Amino acid sequence: MKPDQVLAIITDLSTAKGAPKTIDPNVVARELAGPDSKDWGRMARQLRSVFVRLAQEGSIELIRKGKVTDPTE
């Protein structure tokens, strides 16, 4: 799984959703893995490192409880 691929999915989902543009990580996993819950469940765990990397690069913000958080926490 490449960060560019994940960022493209996040961008597509954000554009389609409109404001506010928060995306559930599980939705990204489902987009990548398809409808099988076992596949996207495993994918969701793998995505965390990609999300952290994208946040460190400034491509996305990680939000917890409505607030932007440090991606290294």
C-alpha positions in Angstrom: 0.0 0.0 0.0 1.5 3.3 -1.1 1.0 6.6 0.7 0.1 8.3 -2.6 -2.7 5.7 -3.2 -4.1 6.3 0.3 -3.9 10.1 -0.1 -5.7 9.9 -3.5 -8.5 7.9 -1.8 -8.7 10.4 1.1 -8.8 13.3 -1.4 -11.6 11.6 -3.5 -13.6 10.9 -0.4 -13.2 14.5 0.9 -14.2 16.0 -2.4 -17.3 13.8 -2.6 -18.2 14.4 1.0 -17.9 18.2 1.1 -17.4 20.1 4.4 -16.6 19.1 7.0 -14.0 16.9 5.4 -13.3 14.4 8.1 -12.9 10.8 6.9 -13.2 7.7 9.1 -10.0 5.6 8.6 -12.2 2.5 8.2 -13.9 4.1 5.2 -10.4 4.4 3.6 -9.7 0.8 4.5 -12.9 -0.4 2.9 -12.1 1.6 -0.3 -8.8 -0.1 -0.5 -9.8 -3.7 0.5 -13.3 -4.0 -0.7 -16.4 -5.2 1.2 -14.9 -8.2 3.0 -14.8 -7.1 6.7 -11.8 -9.3 7.4 -9.8 -7.7 4.6 -10.5 -4.1 5.5 -10.1 -4.8 9.2 -6.5 -6.0 8.6 -6.0 -3.0 6.2 -7.2 -0.5 8.8 -4.4 -1.6 11.1 -1.8 -1.3 8.4 -3.1 2.2 7.4 -2.2 3.7 10.7 1.4 4.1 9.8 0.5 5.5 6.4 -1.8 8.1 8.1 0.9 9.1 10.5 3.4 9.5 7.7 1.0 11.6 5.7 0.3 13.8 8.7 4.0 14.3 9.4 4.4 15.4 5.8 1.5 17.9 6.2 -0.7 16.2 3.7 -3.5 15.4 6.2 -4.4 16.2 9.8 -5.2 13.6 12.3 -8.2 14.5 14.4 -9.2 12.9 17.7 -12.2 14.0 19.7 -12.6 16.9 17.4 -9.1 18.3 17.8 -6.0 18.0 15.6 -3.5 15.8 17.3 0.2 15.1 17.0 0.7 12.2 14.7 3.4 10.7 16.8 1.2 10.3 19.9 
